[in-house]
Amino acid sequence: MKEKKKKPTIKDWAYGIILSILYIVFLIWIKSWWGIVVLPFIFDAYVTRKVNWNWWKELENPLTRILMSWVDAIVFALVAVYFVNIYFFQNYTIPSSSLEKSLLVGDYLFVSKTSYGPRAPITPLSMPLCQHTLPFGGAKSFIPWPQWKYKRVTPHPVEQNDIVVFNYPAGDTVALAPRYAAADYYQLCHVFGQQIDEQNRLYNGEAPIEVDSLSTMERRQYYARINELGRQYVKQNPREFGKVGWRPVDRRENYVKRCVGLPGQTLEVKDHIIYIDGKAAKEPDNVQYDYRVEITDRMLPEEFTKEIGLSYDDQRMLYQQGMCPLSKKMIEAMKARPDLVKSIEYVSSTETNALYPLDLNTGWTCDNYGPIWIPAKGGKIKLTLENLPLYERPIRIYEGNELEVNDKGEIVINGEVTDEYTFQMDYYWMMGDNRHNSADSRYWGFVPEDHIVGKPIMIWLSVNKDYGLFKGHIRWNRLLRWVDKIK
C-alpha cells in the first residue's frame, strides 16, 4: 500500500539546509558552478520530496525490497568513493622495488589529493576503484568521451625531493596483452623496429647503419622509419601483443617516484650523483645502487638477510648474477661480517639504448645523464633538430600541438615554421631511490603537471610477501609511519 507523503520535520529541514550549504561550499572550493544543478535534488530528498526517492521501500515483494536496499547502499557507496578518491585521498600499494629502501614493496599508502590540489576529473565517466580495467572480464573501466580540460583545485607546487604519485606519462598507448601490461609501448616499438631493420638489411646484404655517421636530418628519418616498423609489427601481431589501446591522462597507470628536478631547473647525473643547476643534490638516506658482492658461502644465512632487509628477489639476483642493490646501511652491515662477505664493489650502469629520448643517440647512461633542462610554464626554449627529440613529446603529445619537420629541415608547429616554443605547463623529473633498478624519467622523460595525482602521506599497512603470516609477513615497525619523514 502506498504511504501518504509526510510533511518535512524540523530535523529534515536542518539536514536539507546543512547539506545544501556544505555542497555549495564544495562547489565554491572546486570552482565548478555547473554542479549547482544537483542542489535542488539534495533539497528535494530531505524537504520538498517531489520525487519519491525511496520508491523501492513500497514494493510488496520482500525479496525485491532487500535486493533494492543493497543496490541503494552500493550506489551510494560508489558515488561517495568516487568523490573522496578524486578530491581528498586514495589508497595506493607499492608494486615494485624502485623506491626501496625508502618505500617497500607491499607498503599500503594514504595518498593525499589536497597536497598539490585535487585534479578535477579529466575522464568523468569512469568506475570508482578501477584505474583503467575492470577486475572481471578485462574490459575498460572508463568511457573515453567526454574528455574535460585539465583543472586543479587550489594548486600547490611539488617540492624538491617530494615522493609523488603520478600517472605514467608514456602510458597513453599500451599493448593490452597481460605479459606486456607493464611494458613501455614506445620502447617496445623502438626495439622491435631496430631488430626488424637490422634483419632486413642483413637479408638484403646491406651493411648495418652507423647512426653516428648520419646527419641530424638523416637520424630523424632513420628513427621515424624504425619506430613505424615497430608499430606495424605490434599491430600485426595481436596474438602476441593484444590490441593496442589508448588511455586518457587520469586513467593511465599510477607510478610513485621521488621528484628530483623541478620546472626550470637543469639536471645532470655525473658518476651517479644528481646535480641541479650545477650543484650536487643531497642523496636520499636510503638510496640504493647495484654492487658486486662476493660471499664466503653459497648462500647468506636467512637471519642475516632478514636483519639487513635483503629481499628474496634481491637474494635471487645476488646468487644468480653475483650482484644486488644495496644501501649504505646494508653495505656497512655486510662489511661488519667478513665471515659472510669477502668483497663489495660498485657496479656502474652502462646501458644506453633504452634511455630517453629514444630517438637521440646521446651516449647517456643511468649514472651519467644529461644535462637536460626541465620545461617550466611560460618558459621559452630555442628549438633545433639536435634538441627536438628531448622536447617533441611534451610539445606534441602533452600540450596537443601539431609538430613536424619539413623537407628543408625546418620545424613546423601548428602550420608555422618556428625555432622556439613557449611551454604551457610545468614539468617534473622523477627518479626512484633504487637508482639502478628503477624505470623512471631517465627512461620515459618529463612528467607534466596534469599527470600529478597526489602525495603519499602515511603507510597504513605494510606486508612482506617473502614471509608467512606469523614469520614477519606484517612489518609492524612501518605501520602508521609518516612518508614525509622518509628523506
N, C-alpha and C positions, 0 to 999 in steps of 0.2 A: 504493500500500500504506500502510495506516495505521501511523504511527510509534508506538512504545511511549512512554508518558508518562515523561519524565525526572524524576529527583529534583532538587529545587532545590539549586543550588550556594551556596557562601558569598557569591558575588557577587550571586546572585538574592536571598538574604536581605538583603544590605546595601541593594540597590536598593529592595526592598519596604519595609524599615523606614524608610529615609531619606525616600522619597516619602510614606509614611504620616504621618511626623512633620511634614513640610512642609505636607501637606494639612490636618492638624489645626491647625497654627499659622495657616494661611489662614482656617480656619473660625472660630478664636478672634478673628482680626482683623476679619472681616466680621460677627461675632456672628450666625451663621446655622447653628444646630445641626442643622437638618433635613438638611444636606449630609452628615451622618455616615453616611447610608445608602449613600453611594458608597464609603466606606472599605473594606468587605470586597471590593469588586470590584478596587480598586487592589492590595490584598494578594494576591488570588487570581491576578491577572495575572502576578505575579512569583514567588509562593511556592507556594500550595496547588494552583493550576491545576485546579480542579474544572471550570471552563468552558474549552473549547478555543477560545481567542481567535484562534488562527491557523489555523482550520479550512481556510481557502482555500489554504493552502500545501500541503495534502494532495491537492488536486484533480489529476486526471490530465491534464486539458486544459491545456497550457502557456499558450495564449492567455487562457484564463479566469483562470489564476493571475496573469498580467501585469496584466489588467484589474482584478482584485480588489486587487492591490498598489497600484494607482493610487487606487482608491476608498478603501482603508485610509488612504493618505497624505493624501488630500484631506479626509476626515472628521476626521482628527487635526488637520490644519492649521486647519480651520474652527472646531473646538472651542477650540483654543489662541487663535486670533484673537478669538473671542467673549469669552473671559475677559480677555485682555490689553486689548481695547477697552473693556470695562466697568470694570475695576478699576485699570488702570495708565495707558495713554495711547492716543491715536488720532491719525490723520492728519487734517488739515483744510486745505482750499485756500481762499484768499481769493477770493470770486466777484465782489465789487463794489467800488466805489471809496469806500465810506462811511467808511473809516478812513485814506484817503490824506491826507498822505504818511507816516503812521506805519507802516501795513501796506499793501502794494501789491497790486493785482490780479495774481494769478499767484504770490503767496507761498505756499509749502507749509510748514505748521506742525506741530510736535510739540505736541499738547495734553495736558497732564498732568491725569489724573483724581484724583491724590492731593493736589494743591494745595489743593482745597476739600473733599477727602474723596470717595472714589468713591461714586457713586449706585448703589445696588442696582437690578437690573432692575425696571422697572415693567411692561413687556411682555416676559415671558421668552421667549415663542415668536416669535423673530424671526431673520431671516437675517443672519449677520455680513457686515459691509462694505456693507450696504444700509440706508439710513436709513429709507425708507418705501416704496420702489418697486423692484421687481426690474428689473435692466438689460435684460431681454428680456421682451417681452410687455406690460410696463406694469402687471403685477399687484402687489398689495400684498406687501411683503416681511415682513409680520408677521401673526400671528393675534391678534385683539384680546382674546381670552379665554384665560387669566385675566389680570386686572389686579391686580398686587400693590401694597400700600401703599408710599408714599414712605418711603425709609430711606436715610440717608447714613452711610457708614463713616468713623469718626474725622473728623467735620466740622470744617472751619476756615473762618473768616469771609472773605468777599470784602472787599478793602480798597479805599479810595478811589483812583480813577484806575487800577485794575487793568484790563487788557484781558481780556475774559471771553468764552468760548464758551458759548452757552446755546440752549435750544430756543425757537423763535419762539412767544411767548405766544398771539398771535392765530391760530396755525396749527392750532387744534383742528378747525376746519371749513374745508374747501377746495373750490373748484371745480376739478375734475380735468382739464379741457381744458388741453393744453400751453400755450396762449397766456395762460392765467390762472394758471399754476402758481405764479408769484411774487406774485400779487395778494392783497390783504387781503380775505377774503370779506366781513367785516362792513362794510368801507368800500365794497366793491362793491355790496352790498345797499342801503346807505345812499344812495349816489349815484344808483343806478337808481331807487330808491323816490322820491327827491325829484323826479327828472325825470318819472316817471310821474304823480306827484301834480300837478305843475305843468301837464302836458299835459291831465290830466283836468279841472282847474279851468278851463283856457283853453277846452277843448271845451264845457264847461257854462256858459261865460260868467261864471265866478266870478273874483273878484279874487284875486291871489296872497296867500298867508298871510304876514303880517308877524310873524315869530317873536318879536321883542322885545315886541310888544304883547300876547302871550299870558301868562296866569298860569302859575305853575310847574307846576300840575297839567295845564293845557291843553297846555303844551310837552311834557310827558312823553307825553301821549296822542297828540300830533302825531308825535313821533319814533317811537313804537311803531307807528303806522299806516304811516309811510313805510318803516320797516325791514321790516315784514311784506310790503308791496307789493314791495319789492326781493327779498326771499326767494322769494316766489311767482314773480316774473319769472325769476329764475335757475333755479329748479326746473323751470319750464315750458318752458325753452329748452335742453335737454340738447345739441342740436347745436352751440350756441354755447359753452356753459359746461362741457359734460360733466356727469357725475354729481357730486352733492355728497357728499363723503366726510368721515369723521371720523378723526382721528389722536390716539392717546394721547400723553401728555406726552413720553415719551422717543423717540417716533417722529416728532415734529414737526421741521420744518426747522431745521438748525443756523445760528445767527447769531453774529457776533462784533462786539462794540462795546466801548466804554470805560465802566466803571462810574463815573458822576459823582455819584450820590446813593445814600446808604446808608439802611438801615432807621431810622426815627425822625427823619430829617432833613427839613427844609423846604427845598425847592428852588425857585428862581426864576431866570428868564433875563431880564435887563434890558439892552437895547441890545447883544444877542448875547453878553454876559458872564454866566456862571453864578454865582449867589450861593447859598451853602449856609448856612442859618441866619443870613442877613443879611450874610455876609461873602463878598467876591468870591473865587472859586476860581481857582487858577493854571491858565492855559490850557496844553494840550499844546504841546510845542515846534513840532510840525508842523501845528497847527490850520489849516484852510483855510476861507475864505469866498468867496462869489462877488463878482467885481469886473468892472465895465465897463472894457474895455481898448480904447483907440484906437491902432491901429498905423499906421505910416507907409506900409506897402505892403499889397498884397492878402493876403500870407501872410508868416509868420515863417520865417527860414531853418531848415532841419532841424537843423543843428549846434547852433543856439541852443536850440530846443525840447528837444533831447535833453540838452543841458547842464543846463537848469533843471528837467527832469523833467516837461514838459508832454506828456501822453499824446495819442494820436491822437483819442480821444474828447473830451478837453478842447479840443483844437485845433478839432475839428469844431464844438463848442459856441461857441467864440470866433468862428469865421468865419461861422457862421450866425446867432448871436444877439448877437454883439458883447460877450459876457462869458464868464468861465470861473472855476473855483475856483483860488485862489492862496494859498500860504503866505507868511509874512513873508519868508523867504529868496528866494522866487520874485519877490516884489514888489521887493525890493532889487536883484535881478539885472536886472529889467526897467527899473527907474529908472536903472540904470547904463548903459543902452543907449538914449539919446534918439534915435539914428539909426533905431531899430526901433520904439520905443514913444513915442507922444505923451502919453497920459494914462492914469491908473488911478484908478477911482472905486468906492468900496464900494457894493454893491447890497443894500439892506435887503430882508428877506423879509416879504412882506405876506400870504402865504397863511393863510387862517383855516379854511376849510371842512373840510379833511381831518384836522385835528388831534384828538388825544384830549382829552376824550371826545367822540365824535361827537354824542352826544345832549345836549350842553350848549352853548349859544350864548355862549361866553366872550369872543370877540373876540381871543383869544390868537394870536400868530404864532410862527414858529420863533425870531425874535430877541427877542420879548417874551412870555414864557410863565410862567404861574403867578401867585402862589405855590401850591405843592402839597405836602402832607405825604405822605411816603413811609411806608406802613404797616410796623410792626415787630411781631414776635411778642410777644403779650401786651399790645400797645398798644391802648388803647380810644379810639374816636372817637365823637363826638356826630353822629348822622345826622339830616340834614334833606333835604327834597325838592330843595334847592338843591345840596347836595354829593353826593347819592346817585349821580348819573351818574359821578362820579370813582371811587367805591369799589364800585359794584354788581358789576362784573365780578370783582374779587377775592373778594367775599363769595359770589357765586352760582356762578361757574364754577370759580375756582381752589380755593376751600375747600368747595365742594359743598353750599351751603345753598339752601333754597327761599326765594326773596325775591319779594315782590310789594307793590304799593301798592293799598290798598283804595279804595272809592268815597269814603271820608271823607278821603283823602289821608294815611292812616296807613301807616307802613312795617311790614310783617309779615315776620318771619324765622322760618322753621320753624313757622309757625302761630301765633306770638305777636307781638302788637303791641309794638314797641320803638322807642326813639330813640337807641340806642347799639349798638356792636358791638366785640367784642374779637377781634383778628386772631390766627390760629393759625400763621401763617408770617411769615418776614421777606420783604421785597420790596426790589427794587433799581431804580434809574433808569439806563438805558443810553443813551449817545449816541455817534454817530460823530464822528471828528475832522474830517471833511469836512462841516462843520456845515450847509451849505445843500443838500447832496446826500446825505442820509442818512435812510433810513426807520428811525426809532428810537423811543424811548419817547415822544417828542412826538407820534407818530402812533398808537401802539398801547398806550401806558401802561406799567404796572409789570411787572417780571419777578419772578415768585415764586421762592423759594429752590429749589423742587423742579424748576425748569427749568434750573438751573445745571448745565452739563456739565463744564467744566474751564477750565484756564488755559493759554494758549499759552506755551510755554517757549522754543522755538527755531525759527528759519527754517532748514529743512534744504535748501531749494531755492527759487529764485525765477526765474521766466521772464517775459519781456516779450513779449506777443503782438504788439506793434507792429513788432518787428524780426525778421529772419531768423536762422537758426542761427548764422551767422558774422558777424552785424552787431549783436550786443548782445542776442540772444534770452535768454541766461542772464545774470542780474545777479550777477556773481561777487562784488561787494562786499557782497552781502546774505547769502551762504551762511554757515551756521553762526553766525548772529547771534542773540544773546540778546534775547528780546522784552522782558524786564524793563528793559533799558537804553533802550527807546524810551519816553520820557516825554512 
